[in-house]
Amino acid sequence: MAQRCEICGKGPRYGNIISHANNVRRRRWNPNLRRVRAIIHGVRKHVRVCTACLRSGLVKKAA
């Protein structure tokens, strides 16, 4: 399943880990996603959203 927020589209970021010996290897930072029941267009459904969208109030959680 894709690591992508269904509200804002935030996805993984890519970069390097650099050790003290200056060894470089690739890594990826995934967004902090949560599976919540939300109201989307008046319908309750499960969506995967990032915690930034949850905190900012972009997602109306279903009871």
Buried (B, 14 or more C-beta within 10 A) or exposed (E): EEBBBBBBEBBEEEEEEEEEEEEEEEEEEEBEBEEBEBBBEEEEEEBBBBEBBBEEEBBEEEE
